[in-house]
């Protein structure tokens, strides 16, 4: 009798996990310009693995994890190299979730194998000339003073993240913005 109960529990557990996976796929395949489901399952190394809540905000702040589409050429290159999977963004890539470390008026300097963000905690992170497969990476070398509507996205979780240290500041888009909260990330 115990064997049957145990196998039934295993079957139910498998069904729950399968349902979770199917839900995660549906969540992440929605249109880029709207949120059809308020949850996001992160499997990338840019953020801690886990389940995040998608929250709509009208003002961005440093520390928010912005969920957005990459610019056209950046997104296409990211898909070709396998940094981002295919998705519903206009460039064919999936939306990304990256922390905002600089906004309008902040200065970001990319040089000498590192990026320095002045304005929010004077954040510093390494840059690399090659990715983990040995392919050449272009760095966003120079001094960037962010203009209105620009964001500098930088993973605070992984130094190997493909983010603004390689493609520079991006347009934040127009409100409403979608940010990720949960798994240690809260709206500041």
Secondary structure, DSSP 8 states (H G I E B T S, - for coil): -HHHHHHHHHHHHHHHHHHHHHHHHHHHTS-TTS-SSSEEEE-SSSS-SEEEEEEEESS--TT-EEEE---HHHHHHHHHHTSS-B-SSTTSB--EEEEEEE-TT-EEEEETTEEEEESSTT-EEE--SB-TTS-B-----EEEE--TTEEEE--SS-TT--SHHHH--EE--SSSEEEEEBTTB---
